[in-house]
Amino acid sequence: MFSPELKEEISGKIQNMLQAIGHRELPLGEIEFLLHVDGKQDWSWVNIRNRYSRNRPAPSDLLKNTTA
């Protein structure tokens, strides 16, 4: 749904926001996360991760229409 460059930009902004929160349960430095965004259509979606958690598998319920 989004270009790799846009996903990288979104990931960076989320990372900065989470780090700024400074919650005691969040790790210092890089925070691993997965953001799932649904688009207008059933087949339109994207999973966005930070660069250090890209190789971790997403939960199967977040992998809609993986054959499309």
Beta strands, then each sheet from edge to edge (+ up, - down):
strand 1: 34-38
strand 2: 45-49
sheet 1: 1+ 2-
end
